[in-house]
């Protein structure tokens, strides 16, 4: 059983319900579960066309989306941070003493074998246990 469980969540994927169920099954009696959404800022030349208000509104929309996704999930703390998905998940886990990460993964495509998906990067670099749930295709 784990005491600090991190469940990374992409707001546009439906696998979150399953990963939260797995986290609840793996939690010790006094465990904390954190649902983490990594908000990636617009990249490259796109950011040149967005003002600070638009970027802030996008972050606020993501925060509200995470809270909405967690409604009806007692004992789960929502966390939203800015950064790059895989690196931020790993850094958050290490900085907060997480002993288990439960995350979803899609069926890999050809590009994933060369670049690696977020789940694959987390599995390779996290210093704690990582449970990956593959959504049925």
C-alpha positions in Angstrom: 0.0 0.0 0.0 1.2 3.5 -0.8 0.9 6.7 1.3 1.4 9.5 -1.3 0.0 8.7 -4.7 0.2 11.0 -7.7 -2.3 10.6 -10.5 -1.3 12.8 -13.5 -4.4 13.8 -15.6 -4.7 15.1 -19.1 -8.0 17.0 -19.2 -8.8 15.8 -22.7 -8.5 12.1 -22.1 -11.1 9.8 -20.5 -8.7 7.4 -18.7 -8.6 9.5 -15.5 -11.6 7.7 -13.9 -9.7 4.4 -14.3 -6.5 5.7 -12.9 -8.3 7.2 -9.9 -9.9 3.9 -9.2 -6.5 2.2 -9.3 -5.0 4.8 -7.0 -7.9 4.2 -4.5 -7.2 0.5 -4.6 -3.5 1.0 -3.9 -3.8 3.6 -1.2 -3.0 2.9 2.5 -5.6 3.9 5.1 -4.1 7.3 5.7 -2.9 7.9 2.1 -3.0 11.2 0.2 -3.9 11.2 -3.5 -3.0 14.1 -5.7 -4.5 14.6 -9.1 -1.9 16.6 -11.1 -2.6 18.4 -14.3 0.5 19.8 -16.1 -0.5 23.0 -18.0 1.9 23.4 -20.9 2.3 27.0 -22.1 1.8 27.8 -25.8 5.1 27.0 -27.6 7.2 28.9 -30.0 5.8 31.5 -32.3 2.2 30.9 -31.0 3.1 32.6 -27.7 4.0 35.8 -29.5 0.4 36.2 -30.6 -1.2 35.7 -27.2 -1.4 38.4 -24.5 -1.0 37.7 -20.8 -4.7 37.8 -20.2 -5.4 35.1 -22.8 -2.7 32.9 -21.3 -4.1 33.4 -17.8 -7.6 32.6 -19.0 -6.4 29.3 -20.5 -4.7 28.4 -17.2 -7.9 29.3 -15.2 -10.0 27.2 -17.7 -7.6 24.2 -17.1 -7.9 24.7 -13.3 -11.7 24.7 -13.4 -11.6 21.7 -15.8 -9.5 19.7 -13.3 -11.8 20.6 -10.4 -14.8 19.6 -12.5 -13.2 16.3 -13.4 -12.6 15.6 -9.7 -16.1 16.3 -8.6 -17.4 13.3 -6.7 -13.9 12.1 -5.9 -13.5 12.6 -2.2 -10.0 12.5 -0.7 -8.3 13.6 -3.9 -6.4 16.9 -3.9 -6.3 18.8 -7.3 -2.9 20.2 -8.3 -2.2 22.2 -11.4 1.3 23.3 -12.3 3.0 24.8 -15.4 5.7 22.9 -17.2 6.5 20.1 -19.6 4.4 17.0 -18.9 6.9 14.2 -18.2 9.6 16.3 -16.5 7.1 18.1 -14.3 5.4 14.9 -13.2 8.8 13.5 -12.2 9.9 16.7 -10.5 6.6 17.0 -8.6 6.8 13.4 -7.4 10.3 13.8 -6.1 9.8 17.2 -4.5 6.7 16.0 -2.6 7.8 12.5 -1.4 5.4 10.6 -3.7 5.8 6.9 -3.4 3.6 5.8 -6.3 2.5 7.4 -9.6 -0.6 6.0 -11.3 -1.1 7.2 -14.9 -2.9 6.3 -18.0 -1.4 5.6 -21.4 -2.7 5.4 -24.9 -1.7 2.6 -27.3 1.6 3.7 -28.7 2.0 4.7 -32.3 5.1 4.5 -34.4 6.3 8.0 -33.3 6.2 6.8 -29.6 8.9 4.2 -30.3 11.3 7.0 -31.4 10.3 9.9 -29.1 8.6 8.1 -26.2 5.3 8.9 -24.7 4.8 10.8 -21.4 4.1 7.5 -19.6 7.2 5.9 -21.0 9.4 8.8 -19.9 7.9 8.8 -16.4 8.5 5.0 -16.1 12.1 5.4 -17.2 13.0 8.3 -14.9 10.8 8.3 -11.8 12.4 7.3 -8.6 9.2 5.7 -7.2 6.8 3.0 -8.3 4.8 3.8 -11.5 1.6 1.9 -12.4 0.5 2.5 -16.0 -3.0 1.8 -17.1 -3.5 1.2 -20.8 -6.9 2.3 -21.9 -8.7 -0.4 -24.0 -8.6 0.5 -27.8 
